[in-house]
Amino acid sequence: AIDAEIDRNLALARALRINGTPGFVIGDEILRGATDLQTMQRLIDQARKDQNR
């Protein structure tokens, strides 16, 4: 079960072209590589607002 979940996550990362760490998906944004805290907070806030619409 765990191996299957890891395989699904790897397939999703490949499909999104995330091939390194760190990699984040926040809302509709894909962040590849290191990102500053302010940018992450802004994207999280926006994703939360969008979700509540």
Backbone as a chain_set.jsonl record, in Angstrom:
{"seq": "AIDAEIDRNLALARALRINGTPGFVIGDEILRGATDLQTMQRLIDQARKDQNR", "coords": {"N": [[0.83, -1.197, 0.0], [1.904, 1.253, 0.814], [4.026, 1.489, -0.987], [2.605, 1.742, -3.385], [1.349, 4.215, -3.005], [3.571, 5.918, -2.895], [4.512, 5.529, -5.503], [2.353, 6.689, -6.939], [2.586, 9.35, -6.103], [5.133, 9.982, -7.115], [4.616, 9.732, -9.859], [2.781, 11.818, -10.215], [4.419, 14.01, -9.549], [6.277, 13.851, -11.646], [4.555, 14.335, -13.826], [3.905, 16.969, -13.313], [6.275, 18.092, -13.72], [8.056, 18.349, -11.628], [11.049, 17.796, -10.461], [12.887, 17.794, -8.484], [13.972, 18.715, -5.169], [13.383, 21.403, -2.929], [9.889, 21.044, -3.739], [6.75, 22.439, -4.329], [3.183, 22.538, -4.373], [0.855, 24.942, -4.404], [-2.309, 25.861, -4.22], [-3.065, 26.779, -7.435], [-0.497, 27.098, -8.197], [2.812, 26.099, -8.98], [5.732, 25.562, -7.322], [9.108, 25.452, -7.766], [12.084, 24.521, -6.34], [13.886, 26.486, -3.862], [11.938, 28.791, -2.022], [11.04, 31.976, -0.829], [9.726, 32.783, 2.441], [7.753, 34.818, 2.553], [6.657, 34.797, -0.035], [5.552, 32.23, -0.118], [3.646, 32.473, 1.949], [1.971, 34.433, 0.85], [0.969, 33.097, -1.425], [-0.368, 30.957, -0.193], [-2.308, 32.339, 1.305], [-3.764, 33.455, -0.84], [-4.662, 31.125, -2.13], [-6.349, 30.108, -0.165], [-8.303, 32.12, -0.071], [-9.315, 31.868, -2.676], [-10.388, 29.322, -2.514], [-12.553, 29.667, -0.879], [-14.436, 30.926, -2.393]], "CA": [[0.0, 0.0, 0.0], [2.782, 2.422, 0.879], [4.749, 1.565, -2.264], [1.676, 2.246, -4.405], [1.162, 5.653, -2.753], [4.811, 6.566, -3.33], [4.5, 5.503, -6.972], [1.385, 7.694, -7.41], [3.17, 10.67, -5.863], [6.216, 10.171, -8.083], [4.001, 9.946, -11.169], [2.232, 13.176, -10.205], [5.552, 14.938, -9.609], [6.792, 13.826, -13.025], [3.569, 14.99, -14.692], [3.98, 18.405, -13.038], [7.673, 18.451, -13.981], [8.771, 18.605, -10.375], [12.056, 16.735, -10.476], [13.866, 18.029, -7.436], [13.414, 19.212, -3.922], [11.972, 21.27, -2.582], [8.859, 21.341, -4.727], [5.472, 22.657, -3.653], [2.004, 22.946, -5.13], [-0.003, 25.75, -3.537], [-3.393, 26.287, -5.104], [-2.755, 26.472, -8.833], [0.904, 27.455, -8.432], [3.85, 25.097, -8.75], [6.988, 26.198, -6.932], [10.25, 24.544, -7.887], [13.254, 25.087, -5.686], [13.685, 27.264, -2.643], [11.057, 29.946, -2.14], [11.053, 32.709, 0.435], [8.546, 32.624, 3.283], [6.725, 35.789, 2.185], [6.0, 34.318, -1.253], [4.717, 31.084, 0.247], [2.5, 32.96, 2.714], [1.084, 35.128, -0.081], [0.295, 32.09, -2.239], [-1.293, 30.225, 0.678], [-3.439, 33.235, 1.564], [-4.552, 33.554, -2.065], [-5.326, 29.836, -2.35], [-7.451, 30.02, 0.804], [-9.361, 33.025, -0.542], [-9.908, 31.269, -3.876], [-11.135, 28.136, -2.111], [-13.78, 30.096, -0.208], [-15.338, 31.608, -3.332]], "C": [[0.869, 1.253, 0.0], [3.542, 2.587, -0.43], [3.863, 2.128, -3.366], [1.458, 3.745, -4.242], [2.397, 6.432, -3.193], [4.872, 6.615, -4.849], [3.536, 6.532, -7.54], [1.942, 9.102, -7.238], [4.3, 10.966, -6.839], [5.666, 10.439, -9.477], [3.422, 11.351, -11.266], [3.352, 14.203, -10.307], [6.141, 14.987, -11.016], [5.85, 14.559, -13.97], [3.608, 16.505, -14.526], [5.386, 18.964, -13.272], [8.388, 18.955, -12.725], [9.781, 17.477, -10.254], [13.154, 16.948, -9.447], [13.168, 18.483, -6.176], [14.071, 20.532, -3.581], [11.071, 21.572, -3.773], [7.522, 21.422, -4.019], [4.394, 22.963, -4.674], [1.106, 23.663, -4.136], [-1.092, 26.33, -4.422], [-3.087, 25.831, -6.512], [-1.296, 26.738, -9.185], [1.826, 26.283, -8.121], [5.143, 25.847, -8.461], [8.088, 25.156, -6.998], [11.454, 25.215, -7.243], [12.87, 25.904, -4.463], [12.844, 28.5, -2.936], [11.031, 30.652, -0.798], [9.697, 32.598, 1.141], [7.42, 33.572, 2.878], [5.958, 35.339, 0.943], [5.079, 33.155, -0.93], [3.479, 31.54, 1.015], [1.488, 33.649, 1.804], [0.292, 34.122, -0.91], [-0.709, 31.273, -1.424], [-2.522, 31.071, 0.973], [-4.349, 33.326, 0.349], [-5.313, 32.257, -2.333], [-6.504, 29.666, -1.397], [-8.615, 30.913, 0.385], [-10.083, 32.417, -1.735], [-10.79, 30.078, -3.521], [-12.487, 28.519, -1.51], [-14.753, 30.81, -1.134], [-16.424, 30.702, -3.784]], "O": [[0.596, 2.204, -0.733], [3.685, 3.703, -0.928], [4.328, 2.912, -4.194], [1.388, 4.471, -5.234], [2.274, 7.496, -3.8], [5.245, 7.639, -5.421], [3.861, 7.192, -8.527], [1.789, 9.947, -8.12], [4.409, 12.086, -7.338], [6.194, 11.285, -10.199], [3.561, 12.005, -12.3], [3.246, 15.163, -11.07], [6.467, 16.065, -11.514], [6.3, 15.323, -14.824], [3.373, 17.244, -15.483], [5.646, 20.147, -13.052], [9.211, 19.868, -12.779], [9.415, 16.335, -9.977], [14.224, 16.347, -9.535], [11.945, 18.615, -6.125], [15.233, 20.742, -3.928], [11.466, 22.28, -4.7], [7.198, 20.565, -3.197], [4.659, 23.572, -5.711], [0.65, 23.076, -3.155], [-0.83, 27.184, -5.268], [-2.874, 24.645, -6.76], [-0.903, 26.614, -10.345], [1.644, 25.572, -7.133], [5.59, 26.666, -9.264], [8.005, 24.105, -6.362], [11.792, 26.352, -7.573], [11.702, 25.999, -4.086], [13.017, 29.163, -3.958], [11.002, 30.006, 0.25], [8.667, 32.351, 0.512], [6.256, 33.173, 2.86], [4.737, 35.488, 0.882], [3.949, 33.101, -1.416], [2.379, 31.047, 0.762], [0.281, 33.47, 1.969], [-0.917, 34.272, -1.081], [-1.784, 30.937, -1.921], [-3.649, 30.582, 0.899], [-5.571, 33.28, 0.485], [-6.481, 32.292, -2.72], [-7.545, 29.137, -1.786], [-9.775, 30.511, 0.475], [-11.312, 32.443, -1.804], [-11.82, 29.853, -4.155], [-13.455, 27.768, -1.628], [-15.806, 31.259, -0.682], [-17.276, 31.106, -4.576]]}, "num_chains": 1, "name": "protein.A"}
